[in-house]
Amino acid sequence: RFGSGSVPTHLIGASLLRGEWKAA
């Protein structure tokens, strides 16, 4: 999730817009 710290916040935001945050 957002607290994983394995990926940058902006990268998570990009994936969120793509709807892939559920798989991340």
C-alpha positions as CSV (number, residue, x, y, z in Angstrom):
1,R,0.0,0.0,0.0
2,F,1.0,3.6,0.4
3,G,3.1,2.7,3.4
4,S,5.1,0.0,1.6
5,G,8.0,2.4,0.9
6,S,9.1,0.1,-1.9
7,V,8.1,2.6,-4.6
8,P,8.1,6.4,-4.7
9,T,4.8,8.2,-3.9
10,H,4.6,9.7,-7.4
11,L,5.0,6.3,-8.9
12,I,2.1,5.0,-6.7
13,G,0.0,7.9,-7.8
14,A,0.7,7.1,-11.5
15,S,-0.3,3.5,-10.9
16,L,-3.3,4.6,-9.0
17,L,-4.5,6.6,-12.0
18,R,-4.0,3.5,-14.2
19,G,-6.0,1.5,-11.7
20,E,-3.1,-0.9,-11.0
21,W,-2.7,0.2,-7.4
22,K,-4.9,-2.7,-6.4
23,A,-2.4,-5.2,-7.7
24,A,0.6,-3.2,-6.4
